[in-house]
């Protein structure tokens, strides 16, 4: 069964920019996809514990051995 993409245009634009299929689908399927105004702090402003929890939430392997900079890189590239 194929995944349903709510915002196909945004999904395709993200894929063209080099994002993974999973990340593109996750972004394109969020409520208000394509609407600016997010209130999340930049990764650098978050604690290592916050970054770890985000990495855990999206299933990044090896997160327990990563330092803050590695977690940031992994989150940005997932």
N, C-alpha and C positions, 0 to 999 in steps of 0.2 A: 504494500500500500504506500503510495507516495505521500509525502508531507504536504500539508496545505500552507501556502504562503499568503498572508493577508495583504501585504503590500508588495506585489510582484515587481513594480518599477524600482522600489527602493532596494529590494533583494538583488536585482540585476545590477544596479549601480554599485552596490557594495562588492559584489563578485568581481566586477570589472576593476575595482580598486585593489583587488587582491585578498579580500577577506575570505576566510574559510566558508564552506557551505553552512556549517553549524552556526557560526557567528552571524552570518548574513541573515539566516532564517530567524535566529533569536531576536535580532534587532528589528527586522521587518515585521515580526509577529507581535511586538510589544504594543500595548495600548498607546495611542497617540504617536505611533511610529512616524517619524519625519517631522514632528513638532519640536521646535527648539524650546529651551527654557529649563533644562534639567538642573536640579539643585544639588547634585552629588558633588562632594569635594574631589579635588584632584587626587590621584593615587598618592602623590608625594605628601599630601597633607593628612593622610590617614595613618593609623597605627598599623604596625605589623600584624597585630591580632585581627584588625578589621580586614586587612588584605587577605590573611589566611582564611577567614570565614567566607569571604567572597570566592576565593579559589576553591574552597571546599564545596560551596554551593553549585559551582559550575563544573566540578569534577576534574580539576587540574591534578594530574599525578605528580608525585614527588614533592608536594607542597610543604610537607613537614620538615624537609631538609633545606628549604630555600630561605635566604635572607630577604630583607625588605625589597631590595632592588631586583632580585630574581623574581619575587612574587609580582612586582609591578610589571616586569617584562613578560612574564607568563600570562598575566591577565590581559595585557594589551595585545598579545599575539594569539590568544585563544580564539 
